[in-house]
Amino acid sequence: MSEVSSATDTTNSIMQALDVGTGINIKDLAQSLADAENKPNMDRISDKITQRETAISGYGVLSNSVKSVKTALEALNDLGELSTKAATLSSTTSIDVSNVNSTAIAGSYSMTVSQLASSQQLISNASASSSTALNSGSSFDISVAVGATSPVNSTIAVTSDTPAGVVSAINASSTGLKAFLVQENSASTSVKIMVQGPSGAEGQFTISSTPNLGFSTSGNALPTAQNAIMTLNGLTGIQRSSNEFSDLIPGTTVKLKATTGSAVSISISEDRSIAKTSIQALVTAYNDFETTVDELLNEESTNFSYSGSLSNDSSTTRLVKQKVADAIKATSSTQSGTMKALINIGVSSDRYGQLTIDNTKLDAALSSNFSDVANMLSANTDNQTLFDTANKGLAADAIIILDDLTSTNGAIKTSTASTTKAIDRYQEQLEKLETRLQKAYDSYIEQFSAMESLVESFSSTGEYLTGQFKAMENAYSNN
């Protein structure tokens, strides 16, 4: 509290400077007496505020540690994150394989291509330019039939009777046909309309119109509509309407570039080391979490700035510790075969609560029972939402629990909010005590000032009487 400056204080200071009055520093005395009455309670409340502020920092450390464990779990809750798969080809001249995902089946494949898929193309008669009138300026219709087995008939209205107008009308239709203009000679403006159908044998089409644009003229038919034809592992007669497809070898996209002179070998391999690395990262994150919690509760430790900061709220901290431990060590909701929990792949707890890895057991599980391990961890799913009612696997189940601990209504934030409210209450009490201290100080100043005035009055009266006695004595001596 700052000391009060007033007219009374100034008067007392002057009196002391003139060596008048009691000679006592009444400001210091008033301060000491006011402090003796109020400071112990103020110091006690200030200590409580400091403890609560330290606890809030501790809750932040605890929350971040839980989130670190969650991050490690997120690397294990998708099948595609547990391994990487890649394709190797004996030749990429005719075939390419890409987009190898988690559903790809590791193994060897042999493929030959005897025919590529192509689209039928028709070309019109030549016109002088893209704006040449084809029907004396009048609109007309084009009749189209698309499909080899069951042709779909359509009518396309051409409102602008020019080659450019025909292209625009075809491209705006829902027939699946695409049209564009081709300039045959760079030295002239002569153009032809080229129309392309859907890829594959079923993309065959016919076009007719009045005026006759020449699409049915002999010689104006370019490549015919046909399917790609190939063999896979000795199975012949496989056909696709496109040269790029993802429904033949599971989990891959195959692109045909040319026919093959001989079989192309395709090998799909799987690297499972990523799963081991992620499991090791989870163990490290969990052990760091355990160490952090122990430090938060240990008021004797000076290892970290947050050590002991939650020793006065061990109930919340121990609750969080237990829930995280239970989530990590739980039995999976998608246990498969003998792979039911982390302990089945070599992850266990020592007597101090820290996780340890039996690398021999882990390597054997990933090598011999990878599909069961993946199912136990991820439910063999990718990007499964936490709101999905289906079983999610150990990693996602644990993430849900950890999310709950750090959510707005979770244990950590609830305790943080409660501690913040306690600080507010203590601040109010401290402000009241400061006001009380100020009032006590002012009261003592007032009392001591009155005392000083009384002493000064007695001093003045004594000096007067002494003067009178001396005068009488002098008068008596003279007589």
Summary of the structure (lengths in Angstrom):
residues: 479
radius of gyration: 46.3
end to end distance: 65.1
largest distance: 169.7
contacts: 1449
relative contact order: 0.16
helix: 47%
strand: 20%
